[in-house]
Amino acid sequence: MPRSKARETTIYSGTSIVLSVASGRISFMNGLVGPCLALDTACCSTLVTKHLARSGLE
């Protein structure tokens, strides 16, 4: 029985399945510059987002 070919491991292998890097990848693909932020706070992400937005305006 032939063995299945193992996938090649690269320095990007670990980030390909992590959702928190999506904001950086989307920003890069759209040519955006500046900081990007991923929020993963379960049920209170709306409140955290509003807090961060207001803090950024001050």
PAPASE-683361 format. One record per residue (C-alpha): x, y negated, z negated. Coordinates in pm, whole numbers, padded with zeros to 5 digits, always signed. Each point is the difference from the previous one (the first is absolute). Layout:
! PAPASE-683361
XYZ ...
END
This chain:
! PAPASE-683361
+00000+00000+00000 +00156-00335+00101 +00057-00255-00273 -00170-00334+00040 +00232-00287+00069 +00055-00215-00310 -00058-00372+00036 +00306-00216-00002 +00041-00198-00321 +00088-00367+00039 +00025-00295-00235 -00357-00091+00101 -00154+00339-00073 -00115-00091-00350 -00171-00321+00104 -00201+00150+00282 -00260+00145-00236 -00015-00276-00261 -00290-00243+00047 +00168-00282-00191 +00242-00067+00288 -00287-00059+00243 -00005-00376-00064 +00365-00032+00098 -00039+00215+00309 -00310-00187+00117 +00171-00335-00057 +00308+00113+00193 -00201+00139+00291 -00194-00327+00032 +00314-00214-00015 -00093-00165-00330 +00274-00140-00223 +00006-00065-00370 -00090+00209-00301 -00261+00274+00016 -00174+00162-00292 -00188+00325-00047 -00252+00017-00284 -00088+00340-00140 -00179-00071-00326 -00295+00244+00015 -00326-00174-00091 +00122-00351-00081 +00180-00082+00326 -00250-00275+00089 +00067-00186-00323 +00376+00040+00038 -00019-00122+00360 -00198-00308-00100 +00244-00072-00282 +00302+00030+00231 -00166-00218+00266 -00081-00272-00251 +00351+00020-00149 +00148-00040+00348 -00200-00318+00063 +00126-00177-00312 
END
